Amino acid sequence: MKYTYTKGEYVDKLETLKTVFGYNSFRPGQEEIIDAIMDPSVNGVLAVLPTGAGKSILFQIPALMSKNMTIVISPLISLMKDQVDELKSKGVSAEFYNSSLEEDNKKDIIEKLRNKAIKILYVAPERFEDSSFMEILKDNKVSIFAVDESHMISLVGFQFRPSYRKIRKAIFELKPGQVVGLTATATKKVQEDICNQLGAPRAKKFINGFYRPDLKIDVVKCFSNRFDRLIDDVLCYHEDGIKTGIIFVGKRKDAETIMKTLKETHEINAMFYHAGMKDEDRTKTQDAWIKNGGIIVSTCAFSLGINKQDVRFILHAYLPSSIEEYYQQIGRASRDGLGADCRIFTNLLEDTRFLNWMIDASYPKPEVVEAFWRYVNEEGKRNKGAIMQTQEEMADNAGINPLFVGGCVNILKKNALMQTIGKGAYQVNYFDNYREAPLDLEALKALRKSQQEKMLEITGFVEDTKTCRMVKILDYFDENGAEPCGKCDVCNKKGKK
């Protein structure tokens, strides 16, 4: 079967792979998924594939073989730019539309949309709030609507983002020919939720390859000085000529402290990365690391969109919040398949205390949220919905811990009760009686319970000294029957007996 390609050539999927992307053959599973996406009788496709399995090809090739535009949802501005630049270099009419664009760039893209001149459009989900932008999209027929990192649309997913909930309404309004969800990390429960949220409950699922034989997973239990032990490992890697890796930490100040120790005390090429940095500084740091290697010391902010082939170690100076988060982060290692060490340094007492605090900060207790809502509702009534206060000021006035204000604001946003309109500026959808507001505290309780269950699962993972680490991860994702890896700390101890 022949399809029309954007340049006017007539090619099939293998020809597109060769002529546009420069590959002679598909990776395992890719061709079958592409066929499903192109099949009009298939109502939705979900692909859960490991990091580095070539997920972008799955929607890019069908996009080029389709008559109309493809929309791709991505959570990362830098990843959008990288993929669009790569597609443009191959002669594909691709663009991205997000908050990073200057007004003149936005106008240019809008004009291209009006002229039906874009084949693949990458969009941040927040853009769907713009009604004028949506009207322009509606004038373009959409062949494929692809959602990358689709686990973020699920309330029970480990990286839920409220902005992803806007996607379902956009799909309903745009009526694409095919909807595709892509992720590297999703349990069965999350898979079902993704399909439902994408309006494709009967989507064809492709679940393939959580097993990573190239990764060696170890758990190191520390009662003190975990940072010292971690740095000793880094020094050993450097002595062996292994100089590119990632260190994940729980707090921003820890990222800066470890980086400073490596760089100033041991003269090791290291950089820190966290959400407290300016956007341009994060981009500069990531670009330098991608180009030159070295060590990134980061919070979980660095775990998405990293495409570097030769990451040889990933060290966790803290316990991740869930097995999903851990698997997604170690997926950044050994993208060339040549192997990497993945090691967790854990003190369970300290780590569980920290993870509990993180749950309370992200999903504050219902009584805390209610107290905060009571205050901002009254303040909104006094000021016609406007609140001009810092989070610290709101915390003081509401009588709650300042560390919980960000979580409270996010909960109120999810319930359409509050919006951020600028730095220290908020708009409140107030009620005469705060108790009349549609504040879903039961959903909050369910979220807290889900997070606490995930914490118990990851603590159970590191405490288990009888089950192969890789087998334990595979069992978690319902990929059963795998043989022990033979290289993790559990397998090594069994081998020595």
VEXDREN-2710 file (C-alpha; in Angstrom, 1 decimal):
% VEXDREN-2710
k/r/px/py/pz
1/MET/0.0/0.0/0.0
2/LYS/1.3/3.5/-0.9
3/TYR/0.8/6.7/1.1
4/THR/1.3/10.3/0.3
5/TYR/4.4/11.8/2.0
6/THR/4.7/15.5/2.9
7/LYS/7.3/16.1/0.0
8/GLY/4.9/14.7/-2.6
9/GLU/6.7/11.3/-2.9
10/TYR/4.8/8.0/-2.6
11/VAL/6.3/5.7/0.0
12/ASP/5.3/3.0/2.4
13/LYS/6.3/2.7/6.1
14/LEU/9.7/1.0/5.4
15/GLU/10.6/3.5/2.7
16/THR/9.7/6.3/5.0
17/LEU/11.9/4.8/7.7
18/LYS/14.8/4.5/5.3
19/THR/14.5/7.8/3.3
20/VAL/13.5/10.1/6.1
21/PHE/15.0/8.6/9.3
22/GLY/17.9/6.7/7.8
23/TYR/17.2/3.3/9.4
24/ASN/17.1/0.1/7.4
25/SER/14.8/-1.9/9.6
26/PHE/12.3/-1.5/12.4
27/ARG/13.1/-2.3/16.0
28/PRO/11.1/-5.2/17.6
29/GLY/7.4/-4.2/18.0
30/GLN/7.6/-0.9/16.1
31/GLU/6.1/-2.1/12.8
32/GLU/3.1/-3.8/14.5
33/ILE/2.3/-0.7/16.5
34/ILE/2.6/1.6/13.4
35/ASP/0.2/-0.8/11.5
36/ALA/-2.3/-0.5/14.4
37/ILE/-2.1/3.3/14.4
38/MET/-2.7/3.4/10.6
39/ASP/-5.6/0.9/10.8
40/PRO/-9.0/2.8/10.8
41/SER/-10.7/-0.1/12.5
42/VAL/-8.5/0.3/15.6
43/ASN/-10.1/2.7/18.2
44/GLY/-7.0/4.0/20.0
45/VAL/-3.5/2.6/20.6
46/LEU/-1.5/2.5/23.9
47/ALA/2.2/1.7/23.6
48/VAL/4.1/1.0/26.9
49/LEU/7.7/0.6/25.8
50/PRO/11.0/1.0/27.7
51/THR/13.1/4.2/27.4
52/GLY/15.2/4.1/24.2
53/ALA/12.8/1.8/22.4
54/GLY/12.1/4.4/19.7
55/LYS/8.6/5.6/20.7
56/SER/8.8/8.8/18.6
57/ILE/9.0/6.8/15.4
58/LEU/5.7/5.2/16.2
59/PHE/3.7/8.4/15.6
60/GLN/6.2/10.2/13.3
61/ILE/6.0/7.7/10.5
62/PRO/2.2/7.4/10.6
63/ALA/2.1/11.2/10.6
64/LEU/4.1/11.3/7.4
65/MET/1.9/8.6/5.8
66/SER/-1.3/10.4/6.8
67/LYS/-3.1/13.0/4.7
68/ASN/-3.8/15.5/7.5
69/MET/-2.0/17.0/10.5
70/THR/-0.7/15.1/13.5
71/ILE/-0.7/16.7/17.0
72/VAL/1.8/15.6/19.6
73/ILE/1.4/16.4/23.3
74/SER/4.7/16.6/25.2
75/PRO/5.4/17.9/28.8
76/LEU/8.8/19.2/28.0
77/ILE/9.7/22.3/26.1
78/SER/13.3/21.2/25.5
79/LEU/12.1/17.9/24.1
80/MET/9.6/19.5/21.7
81/LYS/12.3/21.8/20.4
82/ASP/14.8/18.9/19.9
83/GLN/12.3/16.7/18.0
84/VAL/11.0/19.6/15.9
85/ASP/14.6/20.7/15.0
86/GLU/15.4/17.1/14.0
87/LEU/12.2/16.7/11.9
88/LYS/12.9/20.0/10.1
89/SER/16.4/18.9/9.3
90/LYS/14.8/16.0/7.5
91/GLY/12.5/18.3/5.5
92/VAL/9.4/17.7/7.5
93/SER/7.0/20.6/8.1
94/ALA/7.0/20.4/11.9
95/GLU/6.5/23.1/14.6
96/PHE/6.0/23.4/18.3
97/TYR/3.6/25.8/20.2
98/ASN/4.3/26.5/23.8
99/SER/5.0/29.2/26.3
100/SER/8.7/29.6/25.3
101/LEU/7.7/31.2/22.0
102/GLU/7.9/34.9/21.3
103/GLU/4.7/36.5/20.1
104/ASP/6.1/36.9/16.5
105/ASN/6.8/33.1/16.4
106/LYS/3.3/32.3/17.7
107/LYS/1.8/34.5/14.9
108/ASP/3.9/32.7/12.3
109/ILE/2.7/29.3/13.5
110/ILE/-0.9/30.5/13.6
111/GLU/-0.6/31.6/10.0
112/LYS/0.9/28.2/9.0
113/LEU/-2.1/26.5/10.7
114/ARG/-4.5/28.7/8.9
115/ASN/-2.8/27.7/5.6
116/LYS/-2.8/24.0/6.6
117/ALA/1.0/24.1/6.2
118/ILE/2.0/22.0/9.3
119/LYS/2.4/18.3/9.2
120/ILE/3.3/17.6/12.8
121/LEU/2.5/20.1/15.6
122/TYR/3.9/19.6/19.1
123/VAL/1.7/21.3/21.7
124/ALA/1.9/21.8/25.5
125/PRO/-1.4/20.7/27.1
126/GLU/-1.8/24.1/28.7
127/ARG/-2.4/25.7/25.2
128/PHE/-5.8/24.0/25.0
129/GLU/-7.1/26.6/27.4
130/ASP/-6.7/29.2/24.6
131/SER/-10.1/29.2/22.9
132/SER/-8.9/31.1/19.9
133/PHE/-6.1/28.6/19.4
134/MET/-8.5/25.7/19.7
135/GLU/-10.7/27.3/17.0
136/ILE/-7.8/27.4/14.6
137/LEU/-6.9/23.8/15.4
138/LYS/-10.5/22.8/14.6
139/ASP/-10.1/24.2/11.1
140/ASN/-7.3/21.6/10.6
141/LYS/-8.3/18.0/10.2
142/VAL/-6.3/15.9/12.6
143/SER/-5.3/12.4/11.5
144/ILE/-3.4/11.5/14.7
145/PHE/-3.4/12.8/18.3
146/ALA/-0.4/11.4/20.1
147/VAL/0.2/11.9/23.8
148/ASP/3.8/11.3/25.0
149/GLU/4.4/10.5/28.6
150/SER/0.8/9.6/28.8
151/HIS/1.0/8.3/32.4
152/MET/0.8/12.0/33.4
153/ILE/-2.9/12.0/32.5
154/SER/-3.7/9.4/35.2
155/LEU/-4.5/10.4/38.8
156/VAL/-3.0/7.1/39.9
157/GLY/0.1/7.7/37.8
158/PHE/3.4/8.6/39.6
159/GLN/3.8/12.0/37.8
160/PHE/0.2/13.2/37.4
161/ARG/-0.1/16.7/35.9
162/PRO/-3.4/18.6/36.1
163/SER/-2.7/20.2/32.7
164/TYR/-2.9/16.7/31.1
165/ARG/-6.6/16.5/32.1
166/LYS/-7.3/19.2/29.5
167/ILE/-6.4/16.7/26.8
168/ARG/-9.6/14.7/26.9
169/LYS/-11.7/17.7/26.1
170/ALA/-9.4/18.7/23.3
171/ILE/-9.7/15.2/21.8
172/PHE/-13.5/15.4/21.9
173/GLU/-13.5/18.8/20.2
174/LEU/-10.8/18.0/17.5
175/LYS/-12.1/14.5/16.7
176/PRO/-8.8/13.0/15.4
177/GLY/-8.8/9.9/13.3
178/GLN/-6.6/8.1/15.8
179/VAL/-5.5/8.6/19.4
180/VAL/-2.2/7.3/20.6
181/GLY/-0.8/7.1/24.2
182/LEU/2.9/6.5/24.7
183/THR/4.8/5.9/27.9
184/ALA/7.7/3.9/29.4
185/THR/6.0/3.4/32.8
186/ALA/2.5/2.3/33.5
187/THR/0.9/-0.4/35.7
188/LYS/-2.3/-2.1/34.6
189/LYS/-4.3/0.3/36.6
190/VAL/-2.6/3.3/35.1
191/GLN/-3.0/1.8/31.6
192/GLU/-6.7/1.5/32.0
193/ASP/-6.9/5.1/33.3
194/ILE/-4.9/6.4/30.4
195/CYS/-7.2/4.8/27.8
196/ASN/-10.3/6.1/29.6
197/GLN/-8.9/9.6/29.8
198/LEU/-8.0/9.6/26.1
199/GLY/-11.5/8.5/25.3
200/ALA/-10.4/5.2/24.0
201/PRO/-11.4/2.6/26.6
202/ARG/-11.0/-0.3/24.1
203/ALA/-7.6/0.9/22.8
204/LYS/-5.3/-1.7/21.4
205/LYS/-2.4/-2.2/23.9
206/PHE/1.2/-3.0/23.2
207/ILE/3.0/-3.7/26.4
208/ASN/6.6/-4.7/25.7
209/GLY/9.9/-5.1/27.4
210/PHE/10.2/-3.8/30.9
211/TYR/13.2/-6.2/31.3
212/ARG/16.6/-4.4/31.0
213/PRO/19.4/-7.0/31.0
214/ASP/22.0/-4.2/30.6
215/LEU/21.2/-2.7/34.0
216/LYS/22.8/-3.8/37.3
217/ILE/20.6/-2.8/40.2
218/ASP/22.0/-2.6/43.8
219/VAL/20.6/-1.4/47.1
220/VAL/23.0/-0.1/49.7
221/LYS/21.6/0.3/53.2
222/CYS/23.3/3.2/55.0
223/PHE/22.9/4.1/58.7
224/SER/25.0/7.2/58.3
225/ASN/27.2/9.1/55.8
226/ARG/25.3/8.0/52.7
227/PHE/26.7/11.0/50.8
228/ASP/30.2/9.9/51.6
229/ARG/29.6/6.4/50.4
230/LEU/28.0/7.7/47.2
231/ILE/30.9/10.0/46.5
232/ASP/33.4/7.2/47.1
233/ASP/31.6/5.2/44.3
234/VAL/31.8/8.2/42.0
235/LEU/35.6/8.4/42.6
236/CYS/35.9/4.7/41.9
237/TYR/34.1/5.1/38.6
238/HIS/36.4/8.0/37.6
239/GLU/39.5/6.0/38.4
240/ASP/38.1/3.3/36.0
241/GLY/37.5/6.0/33.3
242/ILE/33.7/6.1/33.7
243/LYS/32.8/9.7/33.9
244/THR/29.2/10.2/32.8
245/GLY/26.4/9.5/35.1
246/ILE/23.4/10.9/37.0
247/ILE/23.0/11.3/40.8
248/PHE/19.4/11.8/42.0
249/VAL/18.7/13.5/45.3
250/GLY/15.6/14.5/47.2
251/LYS/16.3/18.1/47.9
252/ARG/17.7/21.1/45.9
253/LYS/20.3/21.9/48.5
254/ASP/21.6/18.3/48.4
255/ALA/22.1/18.7/44.6
256/GLU/24.2/21.8/45.1
257/THR/26.1/20.3/48.1
258/ILE/27.1/17.1/46.3
259/MET/28.0/19.0/43.1
260/LYS/30.2/21.3/45.1
261/THR/32.0/18.5/46.8
262/LEU/32.7/16.6/43.5
263/LYS/33.8/19.7/41.7
264/GLU/35.7/21.7/44.3
265/THR/37.1/18.9/46.5
266/HIS/37.7/16.2/43.9
267/GLU/38.0/18.3/40.6
268/ILE/35.3/16.2/38.9
269/ASN/33.2/17.6/36.1
270/ALA/29.8/18.0/37.9
271/MET/26.7/20.2/37.5
272/PHE/23.5/20.5/39.6
273/TYR/20.0/20.7/38.1
274/HIS/16.7/21.4/39.9
275/ALA/13.3/23.2/39.4
276/GLY/14.5/26.2/41.4
277/MET/16.9/27.2/38.6
278/LYS/15.9/29.6/35.8
279/ASP/14.7/28.0/32.6
280/GLU/17.6/29.3/30.6
281/ASP/20.1/27.9/33.3
282/ARG/18.5/24.5/33.2
283/THR/18.6/24.4/29.4
284/LYS/22.3/25.5/29.4
285/THR/23.2/22.9/32.0
286/GLN/21.4/20.1/30.1
287/ASP/22.9/21.1/26.8
288/ALA/26.4/21.1/28.3
289/TRP/26.0/17.7/29.8
290/ILE/24.5/16.2/26.6
291/LYS/27.5/17.5/24.7
292/ASN/30.4/17.0/27.1
293/GLY/29.3/14.4/29.6
294/GLY/30.2/14.5/33.3
295/ILE/27.9/14.2/36.2
296/ILE/24.5/15.7/36.7
297/VAL/23.3/16.0/40.4
298/SER/19.6/16.5/40.3
299/THR/16.2/16.3/41.8
300/CYS/13.6/14.4/39.9
301/ALA/13.3/17.4/37.6
302/PHE/15.9/15.9/35.4
303/SER/14.2/12.5/34.7
304/LEU/12.3/13.3/31.5
305/GLY/13.4/13.8/28.0
306/ILE/17.0/12.9/28.5
307/ASN/18.5/11.3/25.4
308/LYS/22.2/10.6/26.1
309/GLN/23.5/7.2/25.0
310/ASP/26.5/6.6/27.3
311/VAL/25.1/7.1/30.9
312/ARG/27.1/4.4/32.7
313/PHE/25.8/4.9/36.3
314/ILE/22.7/6.3/38.0
315/LEU/23.0/6.7/41.8
316/HIS/20.1/7.5/44.1
317/ALA/21.1/9.4/47.2
318/TYR/17.5/9.0/48.5
319/LEU/14.6/6.6/48.1
320/PRO/12.4/7.4/45.0
321/SER/8.7/8.0/45.7
322/SER/7.6/4.9/43.8
323/ILE/8.8/1.9/41.8
324/GLU/7.4/3.7/38.7
325/GLU/9.6/6.8/39.4
326/TYR/12.7/4.6/40.0
327/TYR/12.2/2.6/36.8
328/GLN/11.6/5.7/34.7
329/GLN/14.8/7.3/36.1
330/ILE/17.1/4.4/35.6
331/GLY/15.7/4.2/32.1
332/ARG/18.0/7.1/31.3
333/ALA/21.0/4.8/31.7
334/SER/22.6/2.6/28.9
335/ARG/20.5/3.8/26.0
336/ASP/23.2/2.3/23.8
337/GLY/22.7/-1.1/25.5
338/LEU/26.3/-1.4/26.7
339/GLY/25.4/-1.5/30.4
340/ALA/25.2/0.7/33.5
341/ASP/25.1/0.5/37.3
342/CYS/22.0/1.6/39.1
343/ARG/22.4/2.0/42.9
344/ILE/20.2/3.2/45.7
345/PHE/21.8/4.4/48.9
346/THR/19.0/4.3/51.5
347/ASN/18.4/4.9/55.2
348/LEU/14.8/3.7/55.5
349/LEU/14.0/5.7/58.7
350/GLU/15.2/9.0/57.1
351/ASP/13.7/8.2/53.7
352/THR/10.2/7.2/54.8
353/ARG/10.1/10.4/57.0
354/PHE/11.1/12.4/53.9
355/LEU/8.6/10.7/51.6
356/ASN/5.8/11.2/54.1
357/TRP/6.7/14.9/54.2
358/MET/6.7/15.0/50.4
359/ILE/3.2/13.5/50.4
360/ASP/2.0/16.1/52.9
361/ALA/3.6/18.9/50.8
362/SER/2.1/17.7/47.5
363/TYR/-1.2/16.5/48.8
364/PRO/-1.8/18.2/52.1
365/LYS/-4.1/16.6/54.7
366/PRO/-7.8/17.4/54.0
367/GLU/-8.1/19.5/57.2
368/VAL/-5.1/21.6/56.1
369/VAL/-6.6/22.2/52.6
370/GLU/-10.0/23.1/54.2
371/ALA/-8.4/25.6/56.5
372/PHE/-6.5/27.2/53.6
373/TRP/-9.6/27.3/51.5
374/ARG/-11.6/28.9/54.3
375/TYR/-9.1/31.7/54.5
376/VAL/-8.7/32.4/50.8
377/ASN/-12.4/32.2/50.2
378/GLU/-13.0/35.0/52.8
379/GLU/-10.1/37.0/51.4
380/GLY/-11.5/36.6/47.9
381/LYS/-15.0/37.9/49.1
382/ARG/-13.4/41.0/50.6
383/ASN/-11.4/41.7/47.4
384/LYS/-13.7/40.7/44.6
385/GLY/-11.8/37.5/44.1
386/ALA/-8.3/39.0/44.0
387/ILE/-5.5/37.9/46.5
388/MET/-2.2/39.8/46.3
389/GLN/-0.1/37.9/48.8
390/THR/3.0/35.7/48.8
391/GLN/2.6/32.1/49.7
392/GLU/4.3/32.8/53.0
393/GLU/1.8/35.5/53.8
394/MET/-1.2/33.3/52.9
395/ALA/0.2/30.6/55.1
396/ASP/0.6/32.9/58.1
397/ASN/-2.9/34.3/57.6
398/ALA/-4.4/30.9/57.2
399/GLY/-2.5/29.4/60.1
400/ILE/-0.9/26.6/58.2
401/ASN/2.7/25.5/57.5
402/PRO/4.2/27.5/54.6
403/LEU/5.6/24.3/53.2
404/PHE/2.0/23.1/52.5
405/VAL/0.8/26.2/50.6
406/GLY/2.0/25.1/47.2
407/GLY/0.1/21.8/47.6
408/CYS/-3.0/23.6/48.8
409/VAL/-3.0/26.0/45.8
410/ASN/-2.6/23.0/43.4
411/ILE/-5.5/21.2/45.0
412/LEU/-7.7/24.3/44.7
413/LYS/-6.7/24.7/41.1
414/LYS/-7.7/21.1/40.4
415/ASN/-11.1/21.9/41.9
416/ALA/-11.4/25.1/39.7
417/LEU/-11.4/27.3/42.9
418/MET/-8.2/29.3/42.4
419/GLN/-5.9/30.4/39.7
420/THR/-2.4/31.9/39.6
421/ILE/-2.4/35.2/37.6
422/GLY/1.1/36.4/38.4
423/LYS/3.8/36.3/41.0
424/GLY/2.1/36.8/44.3
425/ALA/-1.3/37.3/42.5
426/TYR/-4.2/34.9/42.6
427/GLN/-7.8/34.8/41.6
428/VAL/-10.4/33.0/43.8
429/ASN/-13.7/31.7/42.7
430/TYR/-15.3/32.5/46.1
431/PHE/-18.6/31.4/47.6
432/ASP/-20.8/33.1/50.2
433/ASN/-20.3/30.0/52.4
434/TYR/-17.0/28.3/51.8
435/ARG/-18.6/24.9/52.6
436/GLU/-20.7/25.2/49.5
437/ALA/-17.7/25.1/47.2
438/PRO/-17.1/21.9/45.1
439/LEU/-14.0/21.0/47.0
440/ASP/-13.5/17.2/46.5
441/LEU/-11.8/16.2/49.7
442/GLU/-12.6/12.5/49.1
443/ALA/-10.5/12.6/45.9
444/LEU/-7.7/14.2/47.9
445/LYS/-7.9/11.4/50.4
446/ALA/-7.8/8.8/47.6
447/LEU/-4.7/10.6/46.2
448/ARG/-2.9/10.5/49.5
449/LYS/-3.8/6.9/50.0
450/SER/-2.4/6.1/46.5
451/GLN/0.9/7.9/47.3
452/GLN/1.2/6.2/50.6
453/GLU/0.7/2.8/48.9
454/LYS/3.4/3.6/46.4
455/MET/5.8/4.5/49.3
456/LEU/5.1/1.1/50.9
457/GLU/5.8/-0.6/47.6
458/ILE/9.2/1.1/47.1
459/THR/10.2/0.5/50.7
460/GLY/9.2/-3.2/50.2
461/PHE/11.4/-3.2/47.1
462/VAL/14.6/-2.2/49.0
463/GLU/13.8/-4.3/52.0
464/ASP/13.4/-7.5/50.0
465/THR/16.7/-9.4/50.1
466/LYS/15.3/-12.6/48.6
467/THR/13.9/-11.6/45.2
468/CYS/16.0/-10.5/42.2
469/ARG/15.8/-6.7/41.9
470/MET/14.9/-6.8/38.2
471/VAL/12.3/-9.6/38.7
472/LYS/10.8/-7.5/41.5
473/ILE/10.3/-4.6/39.1
474/LEU/8.9/-6.8/36.4
475/ASP/6.4/-8.4/38.9
476/TYR/5.3/-4.9/39.8
477/PHE/4.5/-4.2/36.2
478/ASP/2.8/-7.5/35.8
479/GLU/5.5/-8.9/33.5
480/ASN/5.8/-12.3/35.2
481/GLY/8.0/-15.3/34.6
482/ALA/11.4/-13.6/34.1
483/GLU/14.6/-15.3/35.1
484/PRO/16.7/-13.6/37.8
485/CYS/19.2/-11.1/36.3
486/GLY/22.2/-12.7/37.9
487/LYS/23.9/-9.4/38.6
488/CYS/22.0/-7.4/41.2
489/ASP/23.0/-7.4/44.9
490/VAL/20.4/-10.0/45.7
491/CYS/21.5/-12.4/42.9
492/ASN/25.2/-11.8/43.8
493/LYS/24.6/-12.7/47.4
494/LYS/22.8/-15.9/46.4
495/GLY/25.7/-16.8/44.1
496/LYS/28.2/-16.5/46.9
497/LYS/26.4/-18.9/49.1
END
